[in-house]
Amino acid sequence: MDPISLSIIILAHWLLNQPVAPGEDSYLVFTVFNPTQAYLFNMTITINSSLIKPIYYVNSSSNYCQIPVVPPEGNSSCIVYVQVDPNTPMGIYQVPITVNYTEVNITTSIKPLITYQTISIPVTTLVTTTLYNGEPIITGVKTVPVTIQIPTVMGSIPSISTSQTSESVNTNVSVPILGYTGFEATAMIGTPDNVVQALPNSYVPLTIYLTNYGNTPVYNVTVTLLSTPPQINIINTTQHLPALPPGQPVPLTFYAYVPSYISQGNYTLELRVDYFTGVDDVINATLIVPQEPIVYVQSVATNPPEVFQGYPMAQLILSIVNIGSGMAYDAELFINGTGVSPLISMPLILGAIPPGQPIQLTVPISLPSNSGNYTMSITVTYDGGSITRYYQLNVRPKANLAIVSISYPQPPNPSLSNLGAMLSTITSPTLSPGASKVPITITIMNEGPVEAKNIMVAISTGQVIQPHVSSSNPLSALTASQAFIGDLKPGQEINVTFLVDVDSNARPGNYPLVLTFVWNQTGSLYPLSESVTTYVTVKPAPNVLLWVVLILIIIVVIIGIIAAIRRRRLGNNNRGFQVNNTNQGSGNYQGRLVYYEVLCGGDDRCVEVELV
């Protein structure tokens, strides 16, 4: 009977809202819609089809789906757990059912609504007693409350009358069976995390990847290995899965004993897949025993791409791929070269290399100190073969910044001949203990074959010699030890001057100065650097004041000696004598006393003066 012609409408659908496949167990929901004003009591639904076999009815101990009541203009549902016939093709089927229920119609009429009011009324009565002879006598009175009810009409109430009829109808409901299942399998020797080699007389795991390519999950899955190659003896033949979702390979691991060598090739495993309840498929799984692996060093590069002389190290970037059809087991890497050596121990264990999956390796290597081309051999060994690739490493030359000369003022040797130089140290400091702002001029030459660009030079000193920092500008300490000298072409020189202070407690001797050069070079991703050590000599400065005092003393002594000599000469030459002349001629002559005095000047010349 068409459900539209009934006074009720019945629809069926699967509880989980997913496709149900033939042979699957699932929950089928019947929903009853009541468009009438009657109550439908004790409804039962019975499935009359071998296509869908009820297993049990939810919330019912009978062999039918039971709904206690369907209210007017309402709906109710019941659930039955069923099994779909495994031989049923996909499609939408009309499943016959029988529906039994009791239809109850309710009729109402209006009656007056009467209520009762309870009232208590006091009543006076006589109190009597009975004498011994049985005669009553009055002894007094008493008041006793008496309760009465007074009816009152408050309104009206409906009067309900019912009529019921039993109904039993047969109809069809549409049940979709649109799910399908299918299985495919592949096998490998090993586990998903570890591929192993099937060596003779060894126990190995055998993993089967089972895939459900259907559109609905399958439940209660049991996989049984029916046959295997003679080179493999299966230890456990059965594995169980609670469920197998569609489209997702699920690994099942068996264990096998390998009595003898398994040659390379493809082998077939036969297995049976049991699922749902009593449904099974027999399928084949291909077991691939690796064929000959072919390992190839696909590419070799360095990081950085351009390697320059002076780099402490670089990275060798390798891409290794197995282009064969079999697994390469026990693979190891060896790297050798003249002037170039890996910074990690060799060999490097690679393990198993699967086909078609490149392996990227980064190996740190040391670099030679000289530029040029260096040949490196890269060898990969594995079970069944080896491969060697040669790589030409080009170490490009770098600029060579060298110190050609270094000059700085030194204290003069203390002597009278260096008196002028000694006096000049008062205003021009020299590299001596306690000196400040001593200029050190360094001549730098690029002795390399390439140009150095954007050269920054930094001077490093010890505690004795420090870069000069002006007290009026403390921030100059950040740049006092650095200087930017620009670019230097091959063979070009440049001077750079640093001002330094010398510790007042410095001892005379040679002290190192370390110059660190940092520059850019065409083709280099990173700045290049180089450190050069030179030495300067700290000498004690002469005590100029002491020498001035000493010279003044010498001058005074000299003056004293000259004065003494002069007095001595005066003692020998300043003699007085008297000359008496006798007048023998016509003139008259008188006798005279004549004195001679010698006067000496600053030029050591003396003049004899006659005094009369």
C-alpha positions in Angstrom: 0.0 0.0 0.0 1.3 3.4 -0.9 2.2 5.3 2.4 0.7 8.5 1.0 -2.8 7.0 0.9 -2.5 6.1 4.6 -3.4 8.2 7.5 0.3 7.9 8.5 3.6 8.4 6.6 6.6 6.1 7.2 10.2 6.8 6.1 13.3 4.7 6.5 17.0 5.9 6.7 20.3 4.6 7.9 21.3 5.9 11.4 24.9 6.9 10.6 24.1 8.8 7.4 26.7 6.9 5.3 26.4 4.4 2.5 25.7 0.8 3.6 27.1 -2.0 1.5 25.8 -5.5 0.9 26.7 -7.8 3.8 27.1 -4.9 6.2 25.3 -4.7 9.6 23.9 -1.3 10.4 21.1 0.6 12.2 17.9 1.3 10.2 15.6 4.0 11.5 11.8 4.1 10.9 10.2 7.5 11.4 6.4 7.7 11.6 4.6 11.0 10.9 1.0 11.3 12.1 -0.8 14.2 10.3 -4.2 13.4 12.0 -5.8 14.5 15.3 -5.9 10.9 16.6 -3.4 9.3 18.9 -1.6 6.2 17.6 -0.8 3.8 20.4 1.2 0.6 20.5 2.6 0.8 17.0 4.7 -2.1 15.7 6.7 -2.3 12.5 7.7 -5.7 11.0 10.1 -6.1 8.1 8.8 -8.6 5.5 11.9 -9.0 3.3 14.9 -11.3 3.0 16.9 -8.4 1.6 17.2 -6.8 5.0 17.3 -9.2 7.9 16.7 -7.9 11.4 19.3 -8.9 13.9 17.7 -7.2 16.9 15.3 -4.4 17.7 16.5 -1.5 19.8 14.5 -0.9 23.0 12.2 -3.9 22.2 12.3 -7.5 23.3 9.9 -8.6 20.5 10.5 -9.4 16.9 9.3 -6.0 15.7 10.1 -2.4 15.9 7.9 -0.8 18.6 6.7 2.8 19.1 4.6 3.4 22.2 2.7 6.4 20.9 2.6 8.8 18.0 1.0 12.1 19.0 -1.4 14.0 16.8 0.5 16.0 14.1 3.7 14.6 15.5 6.3 11.9 14.8 8.1 9.1 16.5 10.9 6.7 15.6 12.2 3.3 16.3 15.5 1.6 15.4 16.3 -1.9 14.3 19.8 -3.4 13.8 19.8 -5.2 10.4 22.1 -7.1 8.1 22.0 -6.5 4.4 22.1 -9.6 2.2 25.7 -9.8 0.9 24.4 -10.8 -2.5 22.4 -7.7 -3.0 23.6 -5.4 -5.8 23.7 -1.7 -5.1 20.5 0.2 -5.5 17.4 1.7 -3.8 15.0 -1.0 -2.8 11.3 -1.0 -1.8 11.2 -3.0 1.4 7.7 -4.4 2.5 6.7 -3.8 6.1 3.6 -4.4 8.2 2.4 -1.7 10.6 0.0 -2.4 13.4 -1.3 0.3 15.8 -4.4 1.4 17.7 -6.0 4.6 16.7 -7.7 6.5 19.5 -10.1 9.4 18.8 -11.0 11.6 21.8 -14.4 13.5 21.9 -15.1 16.2 24.5 -18.4 17.9 25.8 -19.0 20.7 28.4 -20.2 19.9 32.0 -20.7 22.3 34.9 -17.8 22.6 37.2 -19.0 22.3 40.9 -16.8 22.9 43.8 -17.6 22.4 47.5 -16.8 24.7 50.4 -16.2 23.2 53.8 -17.8 25.1 56.8 -17.5 24.3 60.5 -20.7 25.1 62.6 -20.7 24.9 66.5 -23.6 22.8 67.9 -24.6 22.7 71.7 -25.6 19.2 73.0 -26.5 17.7 76.4 -24.0 15.8 78.5 -25.6 12.7 80.1 -24.4 9.9 82.2 -25.8 6.5 83.1 -26.5 5.4 86.6 -25.8 2.0 88.0 -29.3 0.9 87.3 -29.0 1.9 83.7 -31.0 5.1 83.8 -29.5 8.1 82.1 -29.3 11.4 83.8 -28.4 14.9 82.5 -25.2 16.2 83.9 -24.6 19.4 81.7 -24.2 20.8 78.2 -21.2 21.0 75.6 -20.4 22.7 72.3 -19.3 20.4 69.4 -18.2 21.6 65.9 -20.0 20.1 63.0 -18.5 20.3 59.4 -20.7 20.6 56.4 -20.0 21.1 52.6 -21.7 23.7 50.5 -21.7 23.1 46.7 -20.7 26.1 44.4 -20.8 26.2 40.6 -17.5 27.7 39.4 -17.7 27.2 35.6 -17.7 24.2 33.2 -15.3 21.3 32.3 -15.0 19.2 29.2 -16.4 15.7 29.2 -14.0 13.3 27.4 -15.2 10.3 25.5 -12.9 8.1 23.5 -13.2 5.6 20.7 -10.5 3.3 19.4 -9.9 1.1 16.5 -7.1 -1.4 15.7 -5.3 -0.9 12.3 -3.0 -3.2 10.4 -1.6 -2.1 7.1 1.1 -3.3 4.7 3.3 -0.8 2.8 6.7 -0.3 1.4 9.6 1.9 2.4 12.6 3.0 0.3 15.9 1.7 1.6 19.1 2.8 -0.2 21.9 0.3 -0.4 24.6 2.3 -2.2 27.8 1.3 -0.4 30.4 -0.9 -1.9 33.7 -2.3 -0.8 36.9 -3.5 -2.5 40.4 -4.4 -1.4 43.9 -4.2 -2.8 47.1 -5.1 -1.0 50.9 -4.8 -1.4 53.6 -6.4 0.7 57.1 -5.6 1.8 59.7 -7.3 3.9 60.1 -5.2 7.1 58.0 -2.8 9.1 56.6 0.6 8.1 59.5 2.2 10.1 62.3 -0.2 9.1 63.0 -1.9 5.9 65.0 -5.0 6.5 66.9 -7.4 4.2 65.7 -11.0 4.0 68.9 -12.8 4.8 69.0 -16.6 4.8 68.1 -18.3 8.1 66.6 -15.1 9.5 63.3 -14.1 11.0 61.8 -11.0 9.3 58.6 -9.0 9.6 56.3 -9.1 6.6 54.1 -6.1 6.3 51.0 -6.1 4.1 49.3 -2.8 3.3 45.6 -3.4 2.9 43.5 -0.7 1.3 39.7 -0.5 1.1 38.9 1.4 -2.1 35.2 1.3 -1.4 33.0 4.2 -0.2 32.1 2.9 3.2 34.1 1.6 6.1 34.2 -2.1 6.7 34.2 -3.6 10.2 35.4 -6.7 11.9 38.1 -7.4 9.4 40.2 -10.5 9.5 43.1 -11.1 7.1 44.4 -14.6 6.6 47.5 -15.5 4.5 46.5 -18.5 2.4 49.7 -19.0 0.4 53.3 -17.6 0.2 56.4 -18.2 -1.9 58.3 -21.3 -0.9 61.2 -19.2 0.3 59.1 -17.7 3.0 57.5 -19.7 5.9 54.8 -17.6 7.7 54.7 -18.0 11.4 51.4 -16.2 12.2 48.9 -16.4 9.4 46.0 -14.2 10.7 45.7 -10.6 11.7 42.5 -8.7 12.8 41.4 -5.1 12.3 38.4 -3.6 14.1 37.7 -1.4 11.1 39.1 -0.4 7.8 38.2 3.1 6.5 37.9 3.7 2.8 41.0 4.9 0.9 43.5 4.6 3.7 46.2 1.9 3.5 46.5 0.1 6.8 49.6 -2.0 7.6 49.3 -5.5 8.9 52.5 -7.1 10.2 53.1 -10.8 10.0 56.3 -12.7 10.8 58.1 -15.1 8.6 61.2 -17.4 8.6 63.5 -17.1 5.6 65.2 -20.5 5.2 67.2 -19.7 2.1 68.2 -16.8 -0.2 65.3 -15.0 -1.9 66.3 -13.9 -5.4 65.3 -10.6 -6.7 61.8 -10.3 -8.2 58.1 -10.0 -7.5 56.2 -12.7 -5.6 52.5 -13.2 -5.1 50.8 -13.7 -1.7 47.3 -14.9 -1.6 45.1 -13.7 1.3 41.5 -13.8 2.3 39.7 -10.7 3.8 36.8 -11.5 6.0 34.6 -8.6 7.1 31.2 -7.6 8.3 29.5 -10.9 9.2 30.3 -13.8 6.9 31.5 -11.7 3.9 34.9 -12.5 2.5 37.1 -11.6 -0.5 40.2 -13.5 -1.7 42.8 -11.1 -3.2 46.5 -11.2 -4.2 49.2 -9.0 -2.7 52.5 -8.4 -4.6 55.6 -8.9 -2.6 58.5 -7.0 -4.1 61.9 -8.5 -3.3 64.3 -5.7 -4.2 66.1 -6.0 -7.5 69.5 -4.6 -8.2 69.9 -1.2 -6.6 71.7 1.5 -8.6 73.0 4.3 -6.4 74.1 7.5 -8.0 75.6 10.7 -6.6 73.2 13.0 -8.2 74.7 16.4 -7.4 77.5 17.9 -5.4 77.6 21.5 -4.3 79.2 23.7 -1.6 77.8 26.1 0.9 78.7 28.9 0.3 78.6 28.4 -3.5 81.9 30.2 -4.0 84.7 29.1 -1.6 87.5 31.5 -1.0 91.0 31.1 0.4 90.9 31.8 4.1 87.5 30.3 4.8 88.0 28.0 7.8 85.4 25.5 6.6 82.6 24.9 4.1 79.7 22.5 3.7 79.6 19.9 1.0 76.0 19.3 -0.1 75.3 15.9 -1.6 72.2 14.5 -3.3 72.3 10.7 -3.4 69.6 8.7 -5.1 68.9 5.1 -5.8 67.8 4.9 -9.4 67.5 1.1 -9.3 64.4 -1.0 -8.6 65.7 -2.5 -5.4 66.6 -1.3 -1.9 70.3 -0.5 -1.4 71.1 -1.9 2.0 74.0 -1.1 4.4 75.0 2.0 2.4 78.0 4.0 3.6 79.6 7.2 2.5 83.4 7.9 2.1 84.9 11.3 1.2 88.6 11.7 0.4 90.6 14.5 -1.0 94.0 16.1 -1.1 94.0 19.2 1.1 90.3 18.8 1.8 89.0 16.5 4.5 85.6 16.0 6.1 85.2 17.2 9.7 83.2 14.2 10.7 84.4 10.6 11.0 84.2 8.4 8.0 82.4 6.3 6.9 79.1 8.0 7.3 76.4 5.3 7.8 73.5 5.9 5.4 71.6 2.6 6.1 69.0 1.6 3.5 68.4 3.8 0.4 64.9 3.2 -1.1 64.4 3.5 -4.8 63.5 6.9 -6.2 63.9 8.9 -2.9 66.9 11.3 -3.0 68.9 11.7 0.2 70.2 15.1 0.9 73.3 15.2 3.0 75.4 18.1 4.4 79.0 17.3 5.3 81.3 19.9 6.8 84.7 19.9 5.3 88.0 21.7 6.1 89.6 23.9 3.4 93.2 24.2 2.3 95.1 27.4 3.1 96.1 28.0 -0.5 93.9 28.7 -3.5 93.6 26.4 -6.4 91.6 23.4 -7.7 91.3 20.3 -5.4 89.9 17.0 -6.4 87.6 15.2 -4.0 86.3 11.6 -4.3 82.8 10.8 -3.1 82.2 7.1 -2.8 79.0 5.3 -1.7 79.2 1.6 -1.0 76.2 -0.7 -0.4 75.3 -4.4 -0.6 75.8 -5.4 -4.2 77.8 -2.4 -5.5 79.5 1.0 -5.1 79.7 4.3 -6.9 82.4 7.0 -6.9 82.1 10.5 -8.2 84.9 13.0 -8.4 84.3 16.7 -7.6 86.6 19.6 -8.5 86.6 22.1 -5.6 87.8 25.5 -6.7 89.2 27.6 -3.8 89.4 31.1 -5.1 92.2 33.4 -4.1 91.6 36.3 -1.7 93.3 39.6 -1.2 96.4 39.4 1.0 96.6 42.5 3.3 100.1 42.8 4.8 101.9 45.3 6.9 104.7 46.9 4.9 106.1 49.2 7.6 105.2 50.7 10.9 106.5 54.0 12.3 106.1 55.8 15.5 108.1 58.4 17.5 110.7 56.9 19.8 112.6 58.6 22.6 116.1 59.8 21.5 119.3 58.6 23.1 120.3 60.9 25.9 123.4 62.9 24.7 124.4 66.4 24.2 124.3 66.0 20.5 120.6 64.9 20.8 119.7 67.8 23.1 117.4 69.4 20.6 115.6 66.1 20.0 115.3 65.6 23.7 113.8 69.0 24.2 111.2 68.3 21.4 109.8 65.3 23.4 108.3 67.9 25.8 105.7 68.8 23.1 105.9 65.7 20.8 105.1 62.4 22.8 107.1 59.3 22.0 106.3 55.6 22.6 107.5 55.6 26.2 105.8 54.8 29.5 103.1 57.3 30.4 103.0 58.9 27.0 99.6 59.9 25.5 98.4 60.4 22.0 101.3 58.7 20.4 100.8 58.3 16.7 101.5 54.9 15.2 101.4 55.0 11.4 101.0 51.6 9.6 101.6 51.1 5.9 99.3 48.4 4.5 99.7 46.8 1.1 97.4 44.4 -0.8 99.9 41.7 -1.8 97.1 39.5 -3.2 95.9 39.1 -6.8 92.4 40.5 -6.3 91.0 43.8 -5.0 89.8 44.1 -1.5 86.8 46.4 -1.0 85.4 48.3 1.9 88.3 47.5 4.2 87.9 48.0 7.9 91.0 47.7 10.0 90.8 47.2 13.8 93.8 47.4 16.2 94.0 45.1 19.2 96.4 45.9 22.0 97.2 44.6 25.4 96.9 46.4 28.7 100.2 48.3 28.2 99.2 50.1 25.0 95.6 51.3 24.6 93.8 53.3 21.9 93.6 56.9 22.9 90.2 58.1 24.1 89.6 61.8 24.5 88.3 62.7 27.9 86.0 65.3 26.4 84.4 62.7 24.1 84.1 59.3 25.8 82.0 57.9 22.9 85.2 58.0 20.8 86.1 54.7 22.6 83.7 53.0 20.2 85.8 53.9 17.1 89.3 54.6 18.5 90.5 51.2 17.6 88.9 51.1 14.1 89.6 52.8 10.8 87.9 52.5 7.4 90.5 52.6 4.6 88.3 51.9 1.6 89.4 49.7 -1.3 92.9 48.4 -2.1 93.8 47.1 -5.5 96.6 44.5 -5.9 100.0 46.1 -5.1 98.4 49.3 -3.7 99.5 50.8 -0.4 97.8 53.0 2.2 98.7 54.5 5.5 96.6 54.4 8.6 97.4 56.1 11.9 96.2 55.2 15.3 96.7 57.3 18.5 97.6 55.3 21.5 98.3 55.8 25.2 101.1 53.9 27.0 100.7 52.8 30.6 102.8 54.7 33.0 104.0 51.4 34.6 105.0 49.9 31.3 108.3 48.2 31.2 110.6 48.7 28.3 110.3 46.0 25.7 108.5 44.8 22.6 104.7 44.6 22.6 102.4 43.0 20.0 99.9 44.9 18.0 97.2 42.8 16.2 95.6 44.3 13.1 92.4 42.6 12.0 91.3 43.4 8.4 87.7 42.8 7.3 86.8 43.4 3.7 84.4 42.4 0.9 85.4 40.6 -2.2 83.6 40.1 -5.5 81.9 36.7 -5.4 82.0 36.1 -1.7 78.8 35.9 0.2 80.5 36.7 3.5 83.1 39.3 4.5 86.7 38.0 4.5 89.0 38.6 7.4 92.6 38.3 8.2 94.7 39.1 11.3 98.3 40.3 11.3 100.6 40.7 14.3 103.4 43.2 14.5 105.5 44.5 17.4 106.4 48.0 18.7 109.1 48.9 21.1 108.5 50.9 24.3 111.6 52.7 25.5 112.1 54.9 28.5 112.0 58.6 27.7 115.1 60.6 28.9 114.5 63.0 31.9 114.7 66.2 30.0 114.6 68.3 33.2 117.5 66.4 34.7 119.5 66.9 31.6 118.7 70.7 31.6 119.9 70.9 35.2 123.0 68.9 34.4 123.8 71.1 31.5 123.4 74.2 33.6 125.7 72.7 36.1 128.2 72.0 33.4 127.9 75.5 32.1 128.5 76.9 35.6 131.5 74.7 36.1 132.9 75.8 32.8 132.4 79.4 33.7 134.1 78.8 37.0 137.0 77.1 35.3 137.4 80.0 32.9 137.3 82.5 35.7 140.0 80.5 37.6 142.2 80.5 34.5 141.7 84.2 34.1 142.8 84.8 37.6 145.8 82.6 37.2 146.8 84.6 34.1 146.4 87.8 36.0 148.7 86.5 38.8 151.5 85.8 36.3 151.2 88.9 34.0 150.1 91.7 36.3 153.5 92.7 37.6 154.5 96.4 38.6 158.0 97.7 38.0 159.7 101.1 38.1 161.9 102.5 35.3 164.3 105.3 36.2 165.7 107.1 33.2 168.8 109.3 33.7 168.8 112.4 31.8 172.0 112.1 29.8 170.9 114.4 27.1 169.6 117.9 27.0 166.0 116.9 28.1 164.9 116.3 31.6 163.2 112.9 32.2 161.4 111.8 35.3 161.0 108.3 36.4 157.4 106.5 35.9 155.7 103.5 37.5 154.0 101.5 34.7 151.4 98.7 35.3 150.0 96.2 32.7 146.7 94.5 33.0 145.4 91.7 30.7 141.6 91.9 30.0 140.0 88.7 28.5 136.6 88.6 26.7 134.0 85.9 26.1 135.6 84.9 22.9 138.7 83.7 24.9 140.8 86.6 23.4 142.9 88.7 25.8 144.2 92.3 25.4 147.1 93.7 27.4 146.3 97.2 28.7 149.0 99.6 30.0 148.1 101.4 33.2 150.3 104.4 34.3 
